[in-house]
Each structure stands twice: as structure tokens, then as C-alpha cells.
Amino acid sequence: MSSKSICSPSESSSSTKSWIVHGIVAGAAIAVAVGARAYLGRSKNFRSRVVGIIPARFASSRFEGKPLVNILGKPMIQRTWERSKLATTLDHLVVATDDEKIAECCQQFGADVIMTSESCRNGTERCNEALQKLEKKYDIVVNIQGDEPLIEPEIIDGVVKALQAAPDAVFSTAVTSLKPEDAFDPNRVKCVVDNHGYAIYFSRGLIPYNKSGKVNPQFPYLLHLGIQVLYPVSYYSS
């Protein structure tokens, strides 16, 4: 597959404003905070090394071969990779896949590829396996979904910086305004944050829920964006 583009090189990214939220798993906040402080004591460059991993598989149950679908002359995975490369906080960017066709395609347009097993049940497991195979160790792992060809580099940088600034958080993610027409779509994950910007709940149902069961047009509902930025505690303790 050729990496030559047949479309205009100019691209416009969404102007949707996104908020960065920190994620602390209920009941695990103490363990996360202790682990972060312990690592901080070993390094002056706390959370300074960042790797972006794009998990991609061919055999999707909902859309087989989705990473290779052509979008204006380029495969989707290439557009996701090119947008992600514009993020200034990433020290390294790789594609993690179990499919030779995807691997060959990515190598042709210049991406680093790590082959993973077919047993990975989701993108998180694929990222974790790829992380173990990297020669260098990283302080932060950015899980970038392979079907985000219009991902904003500023969102990647924002969630990375949010995690770097919050030593008591184990991961960070991003949310944006939820459109009223998507309120009851179970494929749109909703999020609730506290007054300090920390995520406290995620749901496929509408949250917060009110007695009427209807959308309150005056309430700023939030939509969760798929990007996740993690502090790989288990990686360093293994």
C-alpha cells in the first residue's frame, strides 16, 4: 500500500473545546498516591518520558479491517498516526497490532510497529503488551485509539500535562460537551467530574440522571473522549 497522498495536505481539526480530567479509581487512591511518591523519590524527572501507543487490530467484530479503510487517499491508521505525531509531549510513538497487513501498511508510511498477540481482548491489553516489548522504559503511556483520524494533538498534550501535574492521579482522560441528540446513545460514554476536575463516574446512560428522565438543556453534560493517559505502576514494579 502506497503512503502517497492523493488529497490536499491541508487538514482542519475540530474546534470543540475539551476539558481535561484526572482519573482516580475509587478505593485505590491511596495506593496510587503512595506509588507515585515512591517513584518521584527515585527520579528528578518525574513522569518526563512519554510514549504514545496506537492499538490497531484487523479482525474487529463491528468493522473488519477498519484501520486500513481509505480516507481521502490514506488509510485511517496513517491519518491517526500523522495527527498524533504532531503532539509535542510524545517522546516516542508506536503502533501495536497483531495483523501483518496493518504492520506492513504502517511500516510503509514510516511508523514504528510492535507485533502483539491475537489474545489481547482490548486496546488496553494490547498497549500493555507493547509496552513490555519496548526497549526503553517510559513514565507515561498514552493509549491513542486507532480510529481517531482527526484527533487533536492539543488534546494529547493536554491529558499528558494533566497527569504530570497531578501526582495523586493514576490516569487522565478528556471530555467534551455532549450533544443533546447523543444523550441516550449507549455508544457515547458520559462522564461526571467534581469541582476540582476529577472524574468520578462514567456511564453509557445519561448522567447525572433526573426524575423526568429527559435531557436538561441547561445542564453541561460531558462526553468522554477515548484517549487515556496512564502511569504504568505495574510496569515499573515488575
N, C-alpha and C positions, 0 to 999 in steps of 0.2 A: 504494500500500500504506500503510495507516494505521500510525502508530507507537504508537497507544494500546494499552496492555497490558490483557489480559483475565484476567491471573493475579495472584496475590498478589505484592506488591512485595518481600516478604522472600525472600532467597536465601541458601543456605548454601554456603560454599566448602569444598573438600576440606581436611581437616586433615593430609593427608600431609606429612610433613616433607621438605623439599627441601634439597639441598646445592648450593652454587654452585661451579662450577669454572671456571677460566680456561683458555682455549684458546690454545696456541701451536703453529703449524704447524711440524713438523719441517723443519729446513733453512732456515727463514725467520725464525727467532727474532732473529737479529742485525739483519736488515733492518727488522723491526718495531720493535725497540728503538731503533734509530737514528732512524727516522721519528718515533717518539713523542717522543723527546728534542728533536728539531728543532722540532716543533710547540710543545712546552712552552716552549721558549725564546722563542717569538713571542707567547705569551699567558699571563697570570697565572691565567686561569680555565680551566685545562686540563681538557678533557672536561666542561665545565659545561653545554653546550647539548645537550639530548636530544630526539630526535624518535622517536615510535613510528609504524611503518607497518604496516598490516594488508593484505597482498596477498590479493585475492579474485578468482577467475575463475568464470564460469558453466559453461563447457564442460569440466568435469572428466571424464576418461575413466572414473573409477570411480564418480562420483556427480554427475551433471549437475545443476547448479542448487543445489548444497549450501549455499552462503552464504545462500540465500533460504528454506531449509527452516524451517517453523514449529516453534518450541519454546515451548510454553505461551503462545501468543499473540504471540510476537515472532520475527522472522527470526533465524537463527543469527548473522549478521554483526552485527546490532544488539546481541545479548547479549555478543558478544565485545568490541565497541566500548565498551559500558557498563562492563564489568568492567575493561577497560584504562584507561578514563578515571579510575578510582579510584587508579591508581598515582600517587604523589606526585613521582616523579622525571621524569616526562614534561613537557616544555615545550610540545609540540605532538603531536597525534595525527591521522593521516590514513588513509583507505582508498585503496588503489591497485587499480584494476580496469580491464579492457578491455571491460566489458559495461555497456551503457546501463541495463539493468534493475537491476543491482546499484547503479549510480551513483545512479539515481533513488530507490531504496529508502533508501540511506544519507543522501542529502540531505534526505529527508523526516523522518528522526529526528534531524537536526542534525549529521551528521558531515561533515567536510571530505573531499572526494573529488578524487583526481588520476587522470585517464584515462591509461592506458598502452597500448602497442601489443599486438596479438594475438601477436606473435612471441616474447614472453617465454616461455622454456622452463620456468621455475620461479618460486617466490616470491622467491628471492634476486634474480633478474634484474628482476622487477617492482619490487621495493623500490629497486633501484639506479636504474632509470629514473625512478621517482617522486622520488627524492632529487635527481636532476639538475634536476627541474622546480620544486622548491621555491624560493621567493624568498629565503629565509634559508638560511644555512649552519649545519650542526649538527656537533657534535663526536662524538656517539654516535648510532647508528641502532639502534633496537630492531625486529627483524623478528618480528611477532606473527602467528602463524598464524590465519587467519580462521575455522577450525573449532575454536576453543577457547572455547566459550561459558561455561565455568566457570573460566577462567584466574584465578589468584590474583594480585591487584595486588601482593602482597608478593613474589611471585616476580619480577615485572618490576622492582620496586625493588631486589631483591637482586642480580640479574645486572647491572644498571646500576652499582650501587655497587661490585660486584666489579671491573668493568672500570675504573672510576675509581680504584680503589685499586691497580691493577696496571699501571704504566706500561710494562712489558715485554710485555704481552698485546695481541693484535690483536682478540680477541673473547672473550666469556664466554657461558656457557650454563648450563643447570640439569639436574640429575639427581635421581632419587629412587629409593627401594627398588624392586627388580624382584620381582614376584610369581612364585613358583615355576612356576605354570601358564603364565606368559608366557615362560619361559626359552628355548624353542625356536621361538617365534613370530617369523618374519623381519620382520614389520611392527613389532616392538618393537626399537628400536635400543638396544644395550647400550653401556656406557661403562666405561673403566678410568681411574682417576686415580692420581697419585703421592701421596707422603706430604705434599706441600705443597698438595694440592687442585687441581693442574693436570691437565687432561685429556690423556691420552697416546694413547688409542686408542678408536675407535668401531667397532662391528660389528653386523651383523644376526644373526650367530651368537652363541652363548653365550661370553662371555669374563669372566674367564680360563677357559680350557678345561683339563680334567683328563683323565687317561688313561682313566678309566672312561666318559667321555662323558656322565655323569649330573650332575644338579644336586646340589651340596653344600649341604645345608640349613643348614650352619653359616657359609657364606660370604655376606657382604653384597653381592650382585650389584647393579649400578646400572642404572637405566633412564634413557635420555636423553629429556628433555622438549624439544619442538620449538623453544622460544623461543631466539633468537640475538641477542646484542648485539654490534654491530660498531663498530670505529673506522675510519671511511671514509678511509683514507690516500689512495687513488686520487682521491677526490673533491676533496681539497684540493690535490693535485699537478697536477690537470688544468688 
